[in-house]
Amino acid sequence: MNARVQRMLLSLEGLSVGDAFGEQFFFHRRLSDGGSLPPGPWPYTDDTAMALSIVSVLMVEGQIDQDALAASFANHYNPVRGYGPGMQECIPRVRHGEPWRQIFASLFDDEGSFGNGASMRVAPLGAFLAERPDDLVENATLSAQVTHHHPEATAGAIAVAMAAALATDFTSKSHRFRRFIERVIERVPQSVTREGISLALELGPEVSVEEAARRLGSGYHVTTQDTVPFVIWCSARFMGDYRRALKKTIQGVGDLDTTCAMVGGIVVMSTGVEGIPQEWLRRREALPSLPLG
């Protein structure tokens, strides 16, 4: 297994554990008050399901083939995973043979979706293409546009992929909160999402998680713009400590499975799999074999 695939699978582990961990807080409200985590298995959601398709396509093709990715999303769609309304409407239609480009492009009066779904699944792509930033931007864009045609969704996917790529070079001595976010911003196109990430930089690492979530948004609206800036702030603030990063992300409330999936897929690149609490890893629902059949 080459280094790029190893990095991608590491990010997938961090993403999927974060996804399953965050999802627990929707169903076990006592956890927010310090209650014990449920024994498991912890099911993963659409965040991981769609990330599995991205990983599978990259393993086979070495890049994003949009037709292959759309087909994988459709073939492995399972409504119990908690897909958003737009995906619940569109993916079954693709599965039944309708052209995916027309279906997804027609969402929201032909503007396309700027939901956070394109960003939630993309961290492994960033890890895979960490040393090739131009290819990363191109492939993150291609991956987003299969389901999310709006430019904000593309901006968010690029930001999360870049963050995962940058985290692969983490060392406790060289990492700096401000420089990390500045390097993410360098690759993100002009957008409301980029403005939000710039605000995350202005807030700095000293503000509380609650204040960062209040100022940046933490996914309450399930949009790219109100999810990705907080994710970048959390990742930069708690880089190098997977457990703490996920627990602090939870304090932001909001779209917990998705924010935790993104932060997990990024921060794990700075810790390795050994940084994931082993009890969390054991409790997460087992992932299918890759590439997907």
C-alpha positions in Angstrom: 0.0 0.0 0.0 1.5 3.3 -1.0 1.9 6.3 1.2 -0.9 8.3 -0.4 -3.4 5.5 0.2 -2.2 5.0 3.7 -2.8 8.7 4.4 -6.2 8.6 2.9 -7.3 5.6 5.0 -6.0 7.3 8.1 -8.1 10.3 7.4 -11.1 8.0 6.8 -10.6 6.4 10.2 -10.5 9.8 11.8 -13.5 11.0 9.9 -15.7 8.0 10.6 -14.9 7.8 14.3 -15.6 11.5 14.6 -18.9 11.1 12.7 -20.1 8.2 14.8 -18.9 9.9 18.0 -20.7 13.1 17.2 -23.9 11.3 16.2 -24.1 9.8 19.7 -24.8 13.3 21.2 -28.1 13.6 19.2 -29.5 10.5 20.8 -27.9 10.5 24.3 -28.4 14.1 25.5 -26.9 13.2 28.9 -23.5 12.9 27.3 -23.3 16.7 27.1 -23.5 16.7 30.9 -20.6 14.3 31.3 -22.6 11.0 31.0 -20.9 7.8 30.0 -20.6 7.0 26.3 -22.8 4.2 25.1 -21.1 0.8 24.5 -21.6 0.6 20.8 -21.6 -0.2 18.0 -21.8 3.4 17.1 -23.3 3.7 13.6 -21.8 6.0 11.1 -23.9 8.4 9.0 -24.0 9.7 5.5 -20.8 11.6 6.2 -18.8 8.4 6.3 -21.0 6.6 3.7 -20.1 9.3 1.1 -16.5 9.5 2.2 -16.2 5.8 1.5 -17.3 6.4 -2.1 -14.6 9.1 -2.5 -12.0 6.8 -1.1 -13.1 3.9 -3.3 -12.9 6.0 -6.5 -9.5 7.4 -5.6 -8.2 3.9 -4.8 -9.3 2.7 -8.3 -8.9 5.7 -10.5 -6.2 7.8 -8.7 -8.4 10.9 -9.2 -12.0 11.9 -9.1 -14.0 10.5 -12.0 -17.3 12.2 -11.5 -19.4 9.5 -13.3 -17.8 6.8 -11.1 -18.4 8.9 -8.0 -22.0 9.6 -8.8 -22.6 5.9 -9.5 -20.9 4.9 -6.2 -23.0 7.4 -4.3 -26.1 5.9 -5.9 -25.2 2.3 -5.6 -24.3 2.6 -1.9 -27.1 4.9 -0.8 -28.8 3.8 2.4 -31.5 6.1 3.7 -31.0 5.0 7.3 -27.6 6.9 7.2 -29.4 10.2 7.7 -28.9 11.9 4.3 -30.2 15.4 4.0 -33.5 16.1 2.1 -31.8 17.0 -1.1 -29.8 13.8 -1.3 -32.8 11.8 -0.3 -34.7 13.2 -3.2 -31.9 13.0 -5.8 -29.8 10.0 -5.2 -32.6 7.4 -5.6 -33.4 9.0 -9.0 -29.7 8.6 -10.0 -29.9 5.0 -8.9 -32.9 4.5 -11.2 -31.0 5.8 -14.2 -31.7 9.5 -14.4 -28.7 11.7 -15.4 -27.0 12.9 -12.3 -25.7 16.2 -13.7 -29.2 17.5 -14.5 -30.7 16.3 -11.2 -28.2 17.9 -8.9 -27.7 21.0 -10.9 -31.5 21.7 -10.8 -31.5 21.9 -7.0 -32.5 25.3 -5.4 -33.8 26.9 -8.6 -30.8 25.7 -10.6 -28.3 27.4 -8.3 -27.2 24.1 -6.8 -26.8 23.1 -3.2 -24.5 24.9 -0.8 -25.2 22.4 2.0 -22.2 21.1 4.0 -22.4 17.6 2.4 -19.6 18.3 -0.1 -17.2 19.3 2.8 -18.1 16.6 5.2 -16.7 13.8 3.1 -13.6 15.3 1.5 -10.9 15.2 4.1 -9.5 11.8 2.8 -9.1 13.3 -0.6 -7.0 16.1 0.9 -4.8 13.5 2.7 -4.4 11.5 -0.6 -3.3 14.6 -2.6 -1.4 16.3 0.3 1.8 16.9 -1.7 -0.1 18.0 -4.9 -2.1 21.1 -3.9 -3.1 22.0 -7.5 -4.5 18.6 -8.1 -6.1 18.7 -4.6 -8.0 21.9 -5.5 -9.1 20.4 -8.9 -10.2 17.1 -7.4 -12.0 18.6 -4.4 -13.9 20.8 -6.8 -14.8 17.8 -9.0 -15.9 15.8 -5.9 -18.1 18.7 -4.7 -19.8 19.4 -8.0 -21.2 15.9 -8.3 -23.9 16.7 -5.8 -23.3 20.4 -4.8 -23.1 22.8 -7.7 -23.0 26.0 -5.7 -19.6 27.8 -5.5 -19.9 28.0 -1.7 -19.9 24.2 -1.6 -16.8 24.0 -3.7 -15.0 26.6 -1.5 -15.8 24.5 1.6 -14.6 21.3 0.0 -11.3 22.9 -1.0 -10.9 24.3 2.6 -11.4 21.0 4.3 -9.3 19.1 1.9 -6.5 21.7 2.3 -6.7 21.5 6.0 -6.3 17.7 5.9 -3.3 18.1 3.6 -1.6 20.6 5.8 -2.2 18.5 8.9 0.0 15.8 7.4 3.0 18.0 8.0 2.1 18.8 11.6 4.8 19.0 14.3 4.1 20.5 17.7 7.1 22.8 17.3 6.4 24.1 13.8 2.6 24.3 13.9 1.0 27.7 14.4 -2.7 28.4 14.6 -2.4 31.5 12.4 -0.1 30.1 9.8 -2.3 27.0 9.4 -5.4 29.0 8.7 -3.6 31.4 6.4 -2.4 28.5 4.3 -5.9 27.2 4.0 -7.2 30.6 3.0 -4.6 30.8 0.2 -6.3 28.1 -1.8 -10.0 28.9 -1.1 -11.7 31.0 -3.7 -13.5 34.2 -2.9 -16.8 33.3 -1.1 -18.8 33.7 2.1 -17.0 30.6 3.3 -13.6 32.2 2.8 -14.8 35.3 4.6 -15.9 33.0 7.5 -12.5 31.3 7.6 -10.8 34.8 7.7 -13.0 35.6 10.7 -11.8 32.4 12.3 -8.3 33.7 11.9 -9.2 37.1 13.4 -10.8 35.4 16.4 -7.5 33.7 17.2 -7.0 30.7 19.5 -7.8 32.5 22.7 -11.6 32.7 22.4 -13.8 30.0 23.8 -15.3 27.2 21.7 -18.7 28.6 22.5 -17.8 32.0 21.3 -16.2 30.7 18.1 -19.3 28.7 17.4 -21.5 31.7 18.0 -19.5 33.9 15.7 -18.8 31.4 13.0 -21.8 29.1 13.1 -21.5 25.4 13.8 -23.8 23.8 11.3 -27.2 24.8 12.6 -28.2 25.8 9.1 -26.4 22.8 7.6 -24.7 25.0 5.1 -21.1 25.2 4.0 -20.9 28.8 5.2 -22.0 28.2 8.7 -20.0 24.9 9.2 -16.6 25.0 7.6 -15.2 28.2 9.3 -15.8 26.7 12.7 -14.3 23.3 11.6 -11.2 25.1 10.4 -11.0 27.0 13.7 -11.4 23.9 15.8 -8.9 21.9 13.7 -6.3 24.7 14.0 -6.9 25.2 17.7 -6.7 21.6 18.8 -4.3 20.1 16.2 -2.2 17.3 17.6 -4.9 16.1 20.1 -7.7 14.1 18.5 -9.6 13.3 21.7 -9.6 17.0 22.9 -10.4 18.2 19.4 -13.5 16.1 19.2 -14.7 16.9 22.7 -14.2 20.6 22.1 -16.0 20.4 18.8 -19.0 18.9 20.6 -19.1 22.0 22.8 -20.0 24.0 19.7 -23.3 22.1 19.4 -24.8 22.4 15.9 -24.5 19.7 13.3 -22.5 17.5 15.6 -21.9 14.4 13.5 -20.7 16.5 10.5 -18.5 19.0 12.4 -16.9 16.0 14.2 -16.4 14.1 11.0 -14.6 17.0 9.4 -12.5 17.8 12.4 -11.7 14.1 12.9 -10.7 13.7 9.3 -8.3 16.6 9.6 -6.8 16.3 13.1 -6.1 12.6 12.8 -3.5 13.5 10.2 -1.5 15.1 13.0 -1.8 12.3 15.5 -1.9 9.1 13.6 -4.4 6.3 14.3 -2.8 6.0 17.8 -4.3 9.4 18.6 -7.8 8.1 18.3 -9.1 6.7 21.7 -9.1 3.0 21.2 -12.5 2.6 22.9 -14.0 5.0 20.4 -12.4 3.1 17.5 -13.7 -0.2 18.8 -17.2 1.1 19.3 -17.5 2.6 15.8 -19.5 0.4 13.4 -17.1 -1.6 11.2 -16.4 -0.1 7.8 -16.8 -2.1 4.6 -13.9 -3.5 2.7 -12.4 -1.1 0.1 -12.7 -0.5 -2.7 -16.4 -0.8 -2.6 -18.0 -3.5 -4.8 
